[in-house]
Amino acid sequence: MATFHLKVLTADKVFFEGDVDRIVVRTTQGDVGILPNHVKYLAAIGIGGLTIITGGTSRMAAIAGGFVDVSKEGTVILARTCEWADEIDINRARAAEERAKAQLQHKESSNAQDVAAAKLKKAINRIRIAQK
């Protein structure tokens, strides 16, 4: 089976680099599957999952923010955050969820409400990904 090169970068590290069979990534417009020889593509990443399939084995990560860039040379994902499902601390994610819910209860400025809503979405996503 054909493969393509994938590089996933966060602000502090190379999260993943290698040849893969396919990926599925959550963009702001929904989930997108990338296969070998995919057309040029650029999209903003939303809050969701990143599934990497290599040699018939699938591994999932929680991802939030950034961009996916597909070219002939390969696919590059620049992510604000990316964390393997099996490395997510569910207790920490649940605590973040509760803090975000509490912030939303305070009826602060619209900017503070937007930040709290984004934190809540990220926490819920991390819990969902970890439980898959």
Long-range contacts (C-beta under 8 A, 24 or more apart in sequence): 2-36, 2-37, 3-36, 3-54, 4-34, 4-35, 4-36, 4-37, 4-38, 4-74, 4-75, 5-73, 5-74, 5-75, 6-52, 6-74, 6-75, 6-76, 6-77, 7-74, 7-75, 7-76, 7-77, 8-50, 8-61, 8-76, 8-77, 8-79, 8-82, 9-76, 9-77, 9-78, 9-79, 10-79, 10-80, 10-81, 10-82, 11-80, 15-61, 15-79, 15-82, 16-52, 18-54, 19-54, 20-52, 20-53, 20-54, 21-53, 21-54, 21-55, 21-56, 22-53, 23-50, 23-51, 23-52, 23-53, 23-75, 24-49, 24-50, 24-51, 25-49, 25-50, 25-51, 25-63, 25-68, 25-77, 26-50, 26-63, 27-68, 32-68, 34-68, 34-70, 34-75, 38-70, 38-75, 39-70, 40-70, 40-71, 40-72, 41-68, 41-69, 41-70, 42-67, 42-68, 42-69, 42-70, 43-67, 43-68, 45-77, 45-79, 45-80, 47-118, 47-121, 47-122, 47-125, 48-125, 49-125, 49-129, 49-132, 50-77, 50-79, 50-82, 59-84, 59-85, 60-84, 60-85, 60-129, 60-132, 61-85, 61-129, 62-88, 62-122, 62-125, 62-126, 62-129, 62-130, 64-122, 64-125, 81-122, 83-126, 85-129, 85-130, 85-132, 86-130, 88-126, 88-127, 88-129, 88-130, 90-126, 90-127, 90-130, 90-131, 93-123, 93-126, 93-127, 93-130, 94-123, 94-127, 96-122, 96-123, 96-126, 97-123, 97-124, 97-127
